């Protein structure tokens, strides 16, 4: 049994039926949202082709991206078709590019910066929660900071499920988070570091939840991305500045010269690191943190908000928030130097005629070569 839908993306064929919900919606609705999202981002089916979804299975959205990039591609799990862009009316087995994912192959997800086997599972009431869990972790970036990678996931999973059950949108979560971000800034300015940390901690977790909720429920929006990434980009220097002004309430105010040096280091260092990342992306069409394994590992601890908050937390435990801010400044300088050196090395490699390629691209090619 199948049904054909007309969408902005092109004709979409749904095979079978499935009453098992996933993230509070039917699998048909999930697939419809994925197709709608792809259409909004400018994707279209090739002439004479249709998009195929098998409602018996849930799968990683990466597979949809790949089939839209290459007409004639059909992903299967053994003999079962999963998702594909195939010629209308043609025998599925005649698709030019049939890829059986049951062999455990790994694929490189450039958007999420990771190399892994994409999630494909038969969707049943018995394994629904396992599929939700796998789709949630599948929405995580493979290269990120140490807290986001190892500390937040389980807590954020619970909150993401609650938000989905309450029919909350990602923007609702973002608004709550942004409010707490502002509250934390005010508390830091008054020297109320522990209370500020609590507000900041909840904000940092919600900063993960809104993105995962958007990806799991296929409800991403341009405005949501502006809120999420805009706040992430802008707020850290304000936190460090008002942390510094709040030291007066602890009797640990820094001298004018020291304060000026620290603020120059943390703000200029933060901005310049972002500039270097942008230059690398523009020059080599990939993020600097996916170039070599070293870069991916350094991203765990580089001077971004979450690792910096670890530095401040340890210093606060010792009763010396002033030393924490000084350490944060020096770590920002060190991180800036590392990024600048890596950018220079990449330019030098290209100038010597050698390609600048991500280690994940190389690993994927090596796996494909062994499979061939």
DRENBADO-835432 format. One line per 5 residues: number of its first residue (from 1); for each residue x, y, z of N, C-alpha, C. Coordinates in steps of 0.05 Angstrom, whole numbers, padded with zeros to 5 digits, always signed. Layout:
BEGIN
NUM	X:Y:Z:X:Y:Z:X:Y:Z  ...
This chain:
BEGIN
1	+00017:-00024:+00000:+00000:+00000:+00000:+00018:+00025:+00000  +00011:+00044:-00016:+00026:+00069:-00017:+00008:+00092:-00024  +00017:+00116:-00016:+00002:+00140:-00023:+00021:+00161:-00034  +00012:+00176:-00054:+00029:+00196:-00067:+00020:+00224:-00058  +00039:+00240:-00048:+00034:+00267:-00040:+00047:+00287:-00059
6	+00034:+00310:-00062:+00046:+00331:-00078:+00057:+00352:-00059  +00083:+00358:-00060:+00095:+00377:-00043:+00111:+00397:-00059  +00121:+00418:-00045:+00138:+00438:-00059:+00164:+00425:-00068  +00171:+00403:-00055:+00196:+00389:-00062:+00192:+00374:-00088  +00167:+00365:-00093:+00161:+00347:-00116:+00144:+00325:-00106
11	+00138:+00305:-00123:+00121:+00282:-00114:+00135:+00265:-00092  +00120:+00259:-00071:+00130:+00243:-00049:+00112:+00218:-00046  +00125:+00195:-00046:+00109:+00170:-00043:+00115:+00158:-00016  +00094:+00152:-00001:+00096:+00139:+00026:+00087:+00110:+00023  +00105:+00092:+00030:+00100:+00064:+00028:+00090:+00053:+00055
16	+00068:+00039:+00055:+00058:+00026:+00079:+00044:+00046:+00098  +00041:+00038:+00123:+00028:+00054:+00143:+00041:+00048:+00169  +00039:+00066:+00189:+00051:+00061:+00215:+00038:+00079:+00235  +00025:+00068:+00255:+00011:+00083:+00275:+00029:+00090:+00299  +00054:+00080:+00300:+00071:+00085:+00322:+00082:+00114:+00321
21	+00077:+00130:+00342:+00087:+00158:+00341:+00117:+00159:+00347  +00129:+00180:+00337:+00157:+00186:+00343:+00159:+00216:+00349  +00170:+00223:+00372:+00171:+00251:+00381:+00144:+00265:+00379  +00123:+00250:+00387:+00096:+00262:+00389:+00082:+00265:+00362  +00092:+00253:+00341:+00078:+00255:+00315:+00080:+00228:+00300
26	+00064:+00225:+00280:+00065:+00201:+00264:+00090:+00201:+00247  +00099:+00178:+00238:+00122:+00176:+00221:+00116:+00190:+00194  +00091:+00188:+00184:+00084:+00202:+00160:+00088:+00232:+00163  +00079:+00243:+00186:+00083:+00272:+00191:+00112:+00279:+00193  +00128:+00262:+00206:+00157:+00267:+00208:+00170:+00269:+00181
31	+00162:+00250:+00163:+00174:+00250:+00136:+00164:+00274:+00120  +00138:+00281:+00124:+00128:+00305:+00110:+00143:+00330:+00119  +00149:+00332:+00145:+00164:+00355:+00155:+00192:+00356:+00143  +00204:+00333:+00141:+00231:+00332:+00130:+00231:+00341:+00101  +00211:+00332:+00085:+00209:+00340:+00057:+00203:+00370:+00055
36	+00186:+00380:+00073:+00179:+00408:+00073:+00203:+00426:+00080  +00219:+00416:+00100:+00243:+00431:+00108:+00263:+00432:+00085  +00266:+00410:+00071:+00285:+00409:+00049:+00276:+00428:+00027  +00250:+00429:+00022:+00239:+00447:+00001:+00245:+00477:+00009  +00241:+00483:+00034:+00246:+00510:+00044:+00275:+00518:+00040
41	+00293:+00498:+00042:+00322:+00504:+00039:+00330:+00503:+00009  +00311:+00501:-00009:+00317:+00503:-00037:+00321:+00477:-00052  +00317:+00454:-00039:+00320:+00429:-00053:+00296:+00423:-00070  +00301:+00409:-00093:+00280:+00401:-00111:+00287:+00373:-00122  +00267:+00358:-00128:+00272:+00332:-00141:+00280:+00335:-00170
46	+00296:+00317:-00180:+00303:+00317:-00208:+00278:+00312:-00225  +00277:+00322:-00250:+00254:+00317:-00267:+00249:+00287:-00271  +00224:+00279:-00268:+00217:+00251:-00272:+00222:+00233:-00248  +00230:+00245:-00225:+00236:+00230:-00201:+00216:+00236:-00179  +00214:+00217:-00161:+00197:+00221:-00137:+00213:+00213:-00112
51	+00205:+00224:-00090:+00218:+00218:-00064:+00202:+00195:-00051  +00217:+00176:-00041:+00205:+00152:-00030:+00211:+00150:+00000  +00190:+00146:+00016:+00194:+00141:+00045:+00180:+00115:+00052  +00193:+00098:+00068:+00181:+00074:+00078:+00173:+00079:+00107  +00147:+00080:+00112:+00137:+00088:+00139:+00143:+00067:+00160
56	+00151:+00043:+00152:+00158:+00023:+00172:+00184:+00029:+00187  +00200:+00048:+00176:+00226:+00054:+00187:+00229:+00083:+00194  +00245:+00088:+00215:+00254:+00115:+00221:+00283:+00117:+00214  +00292:+00140:+00205:+00320:+00142:+00196:+00331:+00170:+00201  +00357:+00171:+00200:+00371:+00197:+00204:+00366:+00215:+00181
61	+00359:+00241:+00186:+00353:+00260:+00164:+00377:+00263:+00145  +00401:+00256:+00153:+00424:+00257:+00135:+00418:+00242:+00110  +00404:+00219:+00112:+00399:+00203:+00088:+00382:+00218:+00068  +00363:+00234:+00077:+00347:+00250:+00059:+00364:+00270:+00044  +00382:+00283:+00059:+00400:+00302:+00047:+00417:+00289:+00024
66	+00426:+00265:+00030:+00443:+00251:+00010:+00428:+00243:-00015  +00403:+00234:-00011:+00388:+00225:-00035:+00379:+00249:-00052  +00375:+00272:-00039:+00368:+00296:-00054:+00392:+00307:-00069  +00416:+00302:-00058:+00440:+00311:-00072:+00446:+00294:-00097  +00437:+00268:-00097:+00444:+00250:-00118:+00419:+00235:-00128
71	+00406:+00245:-00149:+00382:+00231:-00160:+00389:+00202:-00167  +00370:+00185:-00162:+00374:+00157:-00168:+00385:+00141:-00145  +00389:+00154:-00122:+00400:+00140:-00098:+00377:+00129:-00082  +00380:+00104:-00073:+00361:+00091:-00056:+00376:+00077:-00033  +00370:+00086:-00008:+00381:+00073:+00015:+00363:+00050:+00024
76	+00375:+00027:+00030:+00359:+00004:+00038:+00371:-00007:+00064  +00355:-00024:+00077:+00364:-00039:+00100:+00359:-00069:+00093  +00380:-00081:+00082:+00376:-00108:+00071:+00359:-00105:+00045  +00337:-00119:+00044:+00320:-00117:+00020:+00298:-00095:+00023  +00297:-00083:+00046:+00275:-00063:+00051:+00284:-00035:+00042
81	+00269:-00022:+00024:+00276:+00006:+00017:+00270:+00024:+00041  +00286:+00044:+00045:+00283:+00063:+00068:+00275:+00090:+00058  +00293:+00102:+00041:+00288:+00129:+00030:+00304:+00131:+00005  +00292:+00144:-00015:+00307:+00147:-00040:+00294:+00168:-00059  +00310:+00177:-00078:+00300:+00194:-00099:+00302:+00176:-00125
86	+00279:+00166:-00133:+00279:+00146:-00154:+00261:+00155:-00178  +00266:+00143:-00201:+00250:+00149:-00224:+00221:+00141:-00220  +00203:+00158:-00227:+00174:+00152:-00223:+00166:+00128:-00240  +00152:+00109:-00227:+00142:+00086:-00240:+00162:+00064:-00246  +00188:+00069:-00239:+00209:+00049:-00244:+00210:+00028:-00222
91	+00221:+00005:-00228:+00226:-00016:-00208:+00247:-00005:-00189  +00242:-00007:-00163:+00261:+00003:-00143:+00288:-00009:-00146  +00289:-00035:-00152:+00314:-00049:-00154:+00331:-00040:-00178  +00319:-00024:-00196:+00334:-00014:-00219:+00346:+00013:-00213  +00343:+00024:-00188:+00355:+00049:-00181:+00386:+00048:-00186
96	+00398:+00068:-00198:+00427:+00067:-00204:+00445:+00065:-00180  +00436:+00077:-00158:+00454:+00078:-00134:+00439:+00066:-00110  +00441:+00040:-00107:+00428:+00027:-00084:+00449:+00023:-00062  +00444:+00033:-00038:+00464:+00032:-00016:+00451:+00017:+00007  +00461:-00006:+00013:+00451:-00022:+00036:+00465:-00014:+00061
101	+00451:-00002:+00080:+00463:+00008:+00104:+00465:-00013:+00126  +00455:-00037:+00121:+00456:-00058:+00141:+00484:-00069:+00144  +00503:-00061:+00126:+00530:-00071:+00129:+00547:-00055:+00149  +00534:-00035:+00162:+00547:-00020:+00183:+00564:+00003:+00173  +00562:+00011:+00148:+00579:+00032:+00138:+00574:+00059:+00152
106	+00595:+00074:+00153:+00594:+00101:+00165:+00594:+00122:+00143  +00579:+00143:+00148:+00577:+00166:+00130:+00585:+00191:+00144  +00597:+00210:+00129:+00606:+00235:+00140:+00584:+00256:+00138  +00575:+00265:+00162:+00555:+00286:+00163:+00569:+00313:+00167  +00571:+00328:+00145:+00587:+00353:+00146:+00573:+00374:+00163
111	+00547:+00375:+00163:+00533:+00395:+00178:+00538:+00391:+00208  +00538:+00366:+00217:+00541:+00360:+00246:+00570:+00351:+00252  +00587:+00352:+00232:+00616:+00347:+00236:+00622:+00320:+00251  +00612:+00299:+00239:+00618:+00273:+00251:+00616:+00251:+00230  +00631:+00229:+00235:+00631:+00206:+00218:+00620:+00183:+00234
116	+00596:+00172:+00226:+00584:+00151:+00241:+00564:+00136:+00224  +00555:+00113:+00233:+00534:+00098:+00219:+00507:+00113:+00225  +00493:+00121:+00203:+00467:+00135:+00208:+00446:+00116:+00219  +00429:+00128:+00235:+00408:+00112:+00248:+00387:+00103:+00228  +00381:+00077:+00228:+00359:+00065:+00213:+00347:+00044:+00231
121	+00322:+00046:+00237:+00309:+00026:+00254:+00280:+00023:+00246  +00271:-00002:+00248:+00242:-00007:+00244:+00227:+00005:+00267  +00207:+00022:+00261:+00193:+00036:+00282:+00169:+00020:+00292  +00171:+00011:+00317:+00150:-00004:+00330:+00146:+00007:+00358  +00123:+00000:+00370:+00118:+00010:+00397:+00140:+00001:+00417
126	+00151:-00023:+00412:+00171:-00034:+00430:+00197:-00019:+00430  +00205:-00008:+00407:+00231:+00006:+00405:+00228:+00036:+00400  +00204:+00047:+00404:+00200:+00075:+00398:+00219:+00093:+00415  +00221:+00087:+00441:+00238:+00104:+00458:+00267:+00101:+00451  +00275:+00077:+00443:+00303:+00073:+00435:+00309:+00090:+00410
131	+00290:+00090:+00391:+00293:+00105:+00366:+00294:+00135:+00372  +00277:+00144:+00390:+00278:+00173:+00398:+00305:+00179:+00410  +00315:+00161:+00426:+00342:+00166:+00439:+00364:+00167:+00417  +00363:+00148:+00398:+00383:+00148:+00377:+00381:+00172:+00359  +00356:+00180:+00353:+00353:+00204:+00336:+00362:+00229:+00351
136	+00358:+00230:+00377:+00367:+00252:+00393:+00398:+00254:+00393  +00411:+00232:+00399:+00440:+00233:+00399:+00451:+00236:+00370  +00436:+00227:+00350:+00444:+00232:+00323:+00444:+00261:+00315  +00428:+00277:+00330:+00427:+00306:+00324:+00450:+00322:+00337  +00467:+00308:+00352:+00490:+00322:+00365:+00513:+00326:+00345
141	+00526:+00348:+00348:+00550:+00352:+00332:+00572:+00333:+00343  +00587:+00322:+00324:+00608:+00304:+00332:+00632:+00319:+00343  +00636:+00344:+00335:+00659:+00360:+00344:+00647:+00384:+00359  +00651:+00384:+00385:+00640:+00406:+00401:+00655:+00407:+00427  +00646:+00423:+00447:+00661:+00426:+00472:+00655:+00402:+00491
146	+00672:+00400:+00511:+00671:+00377:+00528:+00645:+00375:+00545  +00633:+00397:+00553:+00608:+00396:+00568:+00585:+00387:+00550  +00583:+00399:+00527:+00562:+00391:+00508:+00564:+00362:+00500  +00588:+00352:+00497:+00592:+00325:+00487:+00588:+00304:+00509  +00596:+00310:+00534:+00596:+00290:+00555:+00578:+00295:+00579
151	+00572:+00320:+00585:+00557:+00326:+00609:+00527:+00331:+00604  +00521:+00347:+00583:+00493:+00355:+00578:+00475:+00333:+00568  +00484:+00314:+00551:+00466:+00297:+00535:+00443:+00284:+00550  +00448:+00270:+00572:+00426:+00256:+00586:+00406:+00275:+00597  +00415:+00296:+00610:+00396:+00316:+00621:+00380:+00329:+00599
156	+00394:+00337:+00578:+00380:+00350:+00556:+00360:+00332:+00542  +00366:+00306:+00541:+00348:+00286:+00529:+00321:+00286:+00545  +00323:+00286:+00571:+00298:+00286:+00588:+00282:+00311:+00582  +00296:+00334:+00582:+00283:+00360:+00577:+00271:+00362:+00549  +00285:+00350:+00529:+00275:+00351:+00502:+00250:+00334:+00499
161	+00249:+00311:+00513:+00225:+00295:+00512:+00202:+00309:+00525  +00207:+00322:+00548:+00186:+00336:+00562:+00175:+00359:+00544  +00193:+00374:+00532:+00185:+00396:+00514:+00169:+00386:+00491  +00176:+00363:+00479:+00161:+00352:+00457:+00133:+00343:+00466  +00132:+00331:+00489:+00106:+00322:+00500:+00087:+00346:+00506
166	+00099:+00368:+00514:+00084:+00392:+00521:+00078:+00409:+00496  +00087:+00399:+00472:+00083:+00413:+00447:+00096:+00440:+00447  +00118:+00442:+00461:+00133:+00467:+00461:+00149:+00469:+00435  +00151:+00493:+00424:+00167:+00497:+00401:+00196:+00504:+00409  +00216:+00499:+00392:+00243:+00507:+00398:+00246:+00536:+00406
171	+00230:+00554:+00393:+00232:+00582:+00399:+00223:+00588:+00428  +00203:+00573:+00438:+00194:+00577:+00465:+00217:+00570:+00484  +00231:+00548:+00479:+00254:+00540:+00495:+00276:+00561:+00494  +00280:+00572:+00470:+00301:+00592:+00466:+00295:+00618:+00482  +00270:+00626:+00482:+00262:+00650:+00497:+00267:+00647:+00527
176	+00261:+00623:+00537:+00266:+00618:+00566:+00296:+00619:+00571  +00311:+00607:+00553:+00340:+00606:+00556:+00352:+00634:+00554  +00344:+00650:+00535:+00354:+00677:+00532:+00348:+00694:+00557  +00325:+00690:+00568:+00317:+00705:+00593:+00337:+00698:+00615  +00343:+00672:+00618:+00362:+00663:+00639:+00390:+00673:+00633
181	+00397:+00675:+00608:+00423:+00686:+00600:+00426:+00715:+00610  +00405:+00731:+00606:+00405:+00759:+00615:+00406:+00760:+00645  +00391:+00743:+00658:+00390:+00742:+00688:+00418:+00736:+00698  +00432:+00716:+00686:+00459:+00709:+00694:+00478:+00733:+00691  +00475:+00748:+00670:+00492:+00771:+00665:+00489:+00791:+00688
186	+00464:+00797:+00695:+00458:+00816:+00717:+00469:+00806:+00743  +00466:+00780:+00749:+00476:+00769:+00774:+00506:+00770:+00775  +00519:+00764:+00753:+00549:+00766:+00753:+00557:+00795:+00759  +00543:+00814:+00748:+00551:+00842:+00752:+00548:+00850:+00782  +00531:+00836:+00796:+00527:+00843:+00825:+00544:+00825:+00843
191	+00561:+00808:+00830:+00578:+00791:+00846:+00564:+00766:+00857  +00539:+00761:+00848:+00524:+00738:+00857:+00530:+00714:+00839  +00555:+00705:+00841:+00566:+00686:+00822:+00552:+00658:+00823  +00546:+00649:+00847:+00534:+00622:+00849:+00506:+00622:+00837  +00490:+00643:+00844:+00463:+00645:+00832:+00465:+00649:+00802
196	+00484:+00665:+00794:+00489:+00670:+00766:+00497:+00644:+00751  +00513:+00628:+00765:+00521:+00602:+00753:+00497:+00584:+00749  +00479:+00584:+00768:+00455:+00567:+00766:+00438:+00576:+00742  +00434:+00603:+00739:+00419:+00613:+00716:+00434:+00606:+00690  +00460:+00610:+00691:+00476:+00605:+00667:+00476:+00575:+00660
201	+00477:+00558:+00680:+00477:+00529:+00675:+00452:+00520:+00662  +00429:+00530:+00672:+00403:+00523:+00660:+00402:+00533:+00631  +00412:+00558:+00627:+00412:+00569:+00600:+00429:+00552:+00581  +00452:+00543:+00591:+00470:+00528:+00574:+00458:+00501:+00566  +00443:+00489:+00585:+00430:+00464:+00579:+00407:+00469:+00559
206	+00391:+00490:+00564:+00369:+00496:+00545:+00380:+00504:+00518  +00404:+00514:+00517:+00417:+00521:+00491:+00421:+00496:+00475  +00424:+00473:+00488:+00426:+00448:+00475:+00398:+00437:+00468  +00379:+00441:+00486:+00352:+00430:+00483:+00338:+00442:+00459  +00340:+00468:+00455:+00325:+00480:+00433:+00334:+00469:+00406
211	+00360:+00466:+00403:+00370:+00456:+00377:+00362:+00427:+00373  +00364:+00411:+00394:+00357:+00382:+00392:+00327:+00379:+00387  +00311:+00395:+00401:+00282:+00394:+00397:+00275:+00401:+00368  +00289:+00421:+00357:+00284:+00429:+00329:+00291:+00407:+00310  +00314:+00393:+00314:+00322:+00372:+00296:+00306:+00347:+00299
216	+00298:+00340:+00324:+00283:+00316:+00329:+00254:+00318:+00319  +00243:+00341:+00322:+00215:+00345:+00314:+00213:+00358:+00286  +00236:+00363:+00273:+00237:+00375:+00246:+00222:+00401:+00246  +00229:+00419:+00265:+00215:+00445:+00267:+00235:+00468:+00267  +00257:+00464:+00253:+00277:+00486:+00251:+00265:+00509:+00236
221	+00273:+00533:+00243:+00264:+00557:+00228:+00287:+00577:+00227  +00286:+00594:+00207:+00306:+00615:+00204:+00308:+00633:+00228  +00284:+00641:+00238:+00283:+00659:+00262:+00295:+00645:+00286  +00289:+00619:+00289:+00300:+00603:+00311:+00330:+00602:+00309  +00341:+00598:+00285:+00370:+00597:+00282:+00382:+00624:+00288
226	+00369:+00646:+00281:+00379:+00672:+00287:+00381:+00676:+00318  +00359:+00669:+00332:+00359:+00671:+00361:+00382:+00654:+00373  +00382:+00629:+00365:+00401:+00610:+00377:+00430:+00618:+00372  +00437:+00621:+00347:+00465:+00627:+00340:+00472:+00656:+00347  +00453:+00674:+00344:+00459:+00702:+00351:+00466:+00706:+00380
231	+00450:+00694:+00398:+00455:+00696:+00426:+00481:+00682:+00433  +00485:+00658:+00422:+00510:+00644:+00427:+00535:+00660:+00420  +00532:+00675:+00398:+00555:+00690:+00388:+00560:+00715:+00405  +00539:+00728:+00414:+00542:+00755:+00426:+00547:+00754:+00456  +00534:+00736:+00471:+00533:+00739:+00500:+00558:+00734:+00515
236	+00577:+00715:+00506:+00600:+00709:+00524:+00616:+00733:+00533  +00624:+00752:+00515:+00640:+00774:+00525:+00626:+00790:+00547  +00599:+00792:+00546:+00584:+00806:+00567:+00587:+00791:+00593  +00585:+00765:+00592:+00589:+00750:+00617:+00616:+00755:+00629  +00637:+00754:+00613:+00664:+00758:+00624:+00668:+00787:+00635
241	+00657:+00806:+00620:+00660:+00834:+00629:+00646:+00838:+00656  +00622:+00829:+00659:+00607:+00834:+00684:+00616:+00816:+00706  +00628:+00793:+00699:+00642:+00778:+00720:+00664:+00795:+00732  +00678:+00809:+00715:+00700:+00826:+00725:+00691:+00849:+00742  +00669:+00862:+00734:+00659:+00884:+00750:+00647:+00875:+00776
246	+00637:+00850:+00776:+00625:+00839:+00801:+00645:+00832:+00822  +00671:+00832:+00815:+00692:+00825:+00835:+00693:+00845:+00858  +00684:+00869:+00853:+00685:+00890:+00874:+00668:+00881:+00898  +00647:+00866:+00894:+00630:+00857:+00917:+00644:+00835:+00933  +00665:+00824:+00923:+00681:+00804:+00938:+00706:+00816:+00949
251	+00710:+00842:+00945:+00734:+00854:+00955:+00758:+00846:+00938  +00754:+00837:+00913:+00775:+00827:+00896:+00777:+00842:+00870  +00769:+00867:+00871:+00769:+00883:+00846:+00797:+00885:+00835  +00799:+00882:+00809:+00825:+00884:+00795:+00833:+00913:+00791  +00859:+00918:+00788:+00868:+00945:+00782:+00858:+00952:+00754
256	+00858:+00978:+00749:+00848:+00987:+00722:+00865:+00975:+00700  +00891:+00974:+00704:+00909:+00963:+00684:+00904:+00934:+00679  +00901:+00918:+00700:+00897:+00890:+00698:+00870:+00884:+00685  +00849:+00899:+00694:+00823:+00896:+00683:+00823:+00901:+00653  +00836:+00923:+00645:+00837:+00930:+00616:+00851:+00908:+00600
261	+00873:+00897:+00611:+00888:+00876:+00597:+00870:+00851:+00594  +00856:+00844:+00615:+00840:+00820:+00614:+00817:+00823:+00594  +00804:+00846:+00595:+00781:+00850:+00577:+00790:+00851:+00548  +00814:+00863:+00543:+00825:+00863:+00516:+00830:+00834:+00507  +00842:+00818:+00525:+00849:+00791:+00518:+00824:+00774:+00513
266	+00804:+00775:+00531:+00781:+00757:+00528:+00763:+00766:+00505  +00759:+00792:+00501:+00741:+00802:+00480:+00755:+00801:+00453  +00779:+00812:+00451:+00793:+00812:+00425:+00800:+00783:+00418  +00808:+00767:+00438:+00815:+00739:+00432:+00791:+00724:+00422  +00768:+00728:+00434:+00744:+00714:+00426:+00736:+00722:+00398
271	+00736:+00748:+00392:+00729:+00758:+00365:+00748:+00748:+00344  +00774:+00749:+00350:+00794:+00740:+00330:+00793:+00710:+00325  +00787:+00695:+00346:+00783:+00666:+00341:+00760:+00661:+00322  +00738:+00675:+00326:+00715:+00672:+00308:+00722:+00681:+00280  +00738:+00702:+00277:+00747:+00711:+00251:+00764:+00689:+00237
276	+00782:+00677:+00252:+00799:+00656:+00241:+00782:+00632:+00232  +00762:+00625:+00248:+00744:+00603:+00241:+00730:+00610:+00215  +00721:+00635:+00212:+00707:+00643:+00188:+00725:+00643:+00164  +00750:+00652:+00167:+00769:+00652:+00145:+00775:+00623:+00136  +00778:+00605:+00155:+00784:+00577:+00149:+00761:+00565:+00133
281	+00736:+00570:+00143:+00713:+00559:+00129:+00710:+00570:+00101  +00715:+00596:+00098:+00713:+00608:+00072:+00735:+00599:+00053  +00759:+00595:+00064:+00782:+00587:+00047:+00783:+00558:+00039  +00773:+00540:+00058:+00776:+00512:+00053:+00749:+00497:+00054  +00727:+00511:+00056:+00700:+00500:+00055:+00696:+00478:+00076
286	+00708:+00482:+00099:+00703:+00464:+00122:+00711:+00479:+00148  +00700:+00470:+00170:+00706:+00482:+00196:+00735:+00475:+00204  +00748:+00493:+00216:+00776:+00489:+00224:+00778:+00465:+00243  +00757:+00460:+00259:+00758:+00439:+00279:+00754:+00411:+00268  +00750:+00408:+00242:+00748:+00382:+00230:+00771:+00376:+00211
291	+00792:+00394:+00211:+00814:+00389:+00192:+00830:+00365:+00200  +00843:+00366:+00223:+00858:+00342:+00233:+00846:+00333:+00259  +00853:+00309:+00267:+00842:+00299:+00293:+00850:+00317:+00316  +00873:+00329:+00315:+00882:+00348:+00336:+00862:+00370:+00338  +00853:+00381:+00316:+00834:+00404:+00316:+00807:+00396:+00328
296	+00798:+00371:+00322:+00773:+00362:+00334:+00776:+00358:+00364  +00799:+00348:+00373:+00804:+00344:+00401:+00807:+00371:+00416  +00820:+00390:+00403:+00824:+00416:+00415:+00798:+00431:+00419  +00779:+00425:+00401:+00752:+00438:+00403:+00739:+00431:+00429  +00746:+00409:+00441:+00734:+00401:+00467:+00740:+00422:+00489
301	+00763:+00434:+00487:+00772:+00452:+00509:+00779:+00480:+00501  +00776:+00486:+00475:+00783:+00513:+00466:+00767:+00534:+00480  +00777:+00558:+00480:+00766:+00580:+00497:+00739:+00590:+00485  +00719:+00574:+00488:+00691:+00581:+00483:+00677:+00583:+00510  +00651:+00589:+00509:+00636:+00594:+00534:+00638:+00571:+00554
306	+00631:+00546:+00545:+00629:+00524:+00564:+00655:+00517:+00577  +00677:+00513:+00562:+00703:+00508:+00576:+00711:+00531:+00594  +00706:+00556:+00585:+00712:+00579:+00602:+00697:+00579:+00628  +00672:+00570:+00627:+00656:+00568:+00651:+00667:+00547:+00671  +00679:+00526:+00660:+00692:+00507:+00677:+00715:+00520:+00693
311	+00731:+00536:+00679:+00753:+00550:+00692:+00742:+00568:+00714  +00721:+00583:+00709:+00710:+00601:+00729:+00698:+00585:+00752  +00686:+00562:+00746:+00673:+00546:+00767:+00694:+00536:+00787  +00716:+00525:+00776:+00738:+00515:+00793:+00749:+00537:+00810  +00753:+00561:+00799:+00764:+00584:+00814:+00744:+00592:+00835
316	+00718:+00591:+00829:+00698:+00599:+00848:+00697:+00580:+00872  +00701:+00554:+00866:+00702:+00534:+00888:+00725:+00541:+00907  +00747:+00552:+00896:+00770:+00559:+00912:+00766:+00586:+00925  +00744:+00600:+00920:+00739:+00626:+00931:+00754:+00648:+00918  +00764:+00644:+00893:+00780:+00664:+00879:+00769:+00669:+00851
321	+00746:+00681:+00849:+00735:+00687:+00822:+00753:+00706:+00806  +00770:+00721:+00819:+00789:+00739:+00805:+00810:+00723:+00790  +00821:+00702:+00803:+00841:+00685:+00790:+00828:+00670:+00767  +00803:+00662:+00770:+00789:+00649:+00748:+00787:+00666:+00723  +00782:+00692:+00727:+00780:+00709:+00704:+00807:+00714:+00691
326	+00828:+00715:+00707:+00855:+00718:+00696:+00863:+00693:+00681  +00857:+00670:+00692:+00863:+00644:+00678:+00847:+00643:+00652  +00822:+00652:+00652:+00806:+00651:+00628:+00819:+00669:+00606  +00830:+00692:+00614:+00843:+00710:+00595:+00867:+00696:+00582  +00884:+00684:+00598:+00908:+00671:+00588:+00900:+00647:+00570
331	+00879:+00632:+00578:+00871:+00609:+00561:+00860:+00619:+00534  +00847:+00642:+00534:+00838:+00654:+00509:+00861:+00661:+00491  +00882:+00672:+00503:+00906:+00679:+00487:+00919:+00654:+00475  +00921:+00633:+00492:+00933:+00608:+00482:+00916:+00596:+00460  +00890:+00596:+00463:+00872:+00585:+00443:+00874:+00601:+00417
336	+00876:+00627:+00419:+00879:+00644:+00396:+00904:+00638:+00381  +00926:+00634:+00395:+00952:+00627:+00382:+00950:+00601:+00368  +00937:+00581:+00380:+00934:+00555:+00368:+00918:+00557:+00342  +00896:+00572:+00343:+00880:+00575:+00318:+00895:+00590:+00296  +00910:+00611:+00304:+00925:+00626:+00284:+00946:+00609:+00271
341	+00960:+00592:+00287:+00980:+00574:+00276:+00968:+00554:+00257  +00945:+00543:+00265:+00932:+00523:+00248:+00923:+00536:+00221  +00913:+00560:+00222:+00905:+00574:+00197:+00929:+00578:+00179  +00951:+00587:+00191:+00976:+00592:+00176:+00986:+00565:+00164  +00985:+00544:+00179:+00994:+00518:+00169:+00976:+00508:+00145
346	+00950:+00513:+00147:+00932:+00505:+00125:+00939:+00521:+00100  +00943:+00547:+00102:+00950:+00563:+00079:+00977:+00554:+00067  +00996:+00547:+00085:+01022:+00537:+00075:+01019:+00511:+00061  +01002:+00493:+00071:+00998:+00468:+00058:+00986:+00471:+00030  +00966:+00489:+00028:+00954:+00494:+00002:+00974:+00507:-00017
351	+00991:+00525:-00007:+01011:+00538:-00024:+01031:+00518:-00035  +01036:+00497:-00020:+01055:+00476:-00028:+01043:+00457:-00048  +01017:+00460:-00054:+01004:+00443:-00073:+00991:+00418:-00061  +00991:+00416:-00035:+00978:+00393:-00022:+00949:+00401:-00015  +00931:+00382:-00017:+00903:+00388:-00011:+00898:+00390:+00019
356	+00881:+00408:+00027:+00872:+00411:+00055:+00846:+00397:+00057  +00846:+00373:+00069:+00823:+00355:+00070:+00818:+00347:+00099  +00792:+00345:+00106:+00785:+00337:+00133:+00792:+00308:+00138  +00801:+00302:+00162:+00808:+00275:+00169:+00783:+00257:+00167  +00759:+00268:+00170:+00734:+00252:+00167:+00729:+00244:+00138
361	+00735:+00263:+00120:+00733:+00256:+00091:+00752:+00233:+00085  +00776:+00235:+00095:+00796:+00214:+00090:+00788:+00187:+00102  +00777:+00188:+00126:+00768:+00164:+00139:+00745:+00151:+00124  +00726:+00167:+00115:+00703:+00157:+00099:+00713:+00145:+00073  +00732:+00158:+00059:+00742:+00147:+00034:+00757:+00121:+00039
366	+00772:+00119:+00061:+00786:+00095:+00067:+00767:+00072:+00072  +00745:+00077:+00086:+00725:+00056:+00092:+00712:+00047:+00066  +00706:+00066:+00048:+00694:+00059:+00022:+00714:+00043:+00006  +00740:+00050:+00007:+00760:+00035:-00008:+00763:+00006:+00001  +00762:+00002:+00027:+00763:-00025:+00038:+00739:-00041:+00030
371	+00715:-00027:+00030:+00690:-00041:+00024:+00690:-00049:-00006  +00702:-00032:-00023:+00703:-00038:-00052:+00722:-00061:-00057
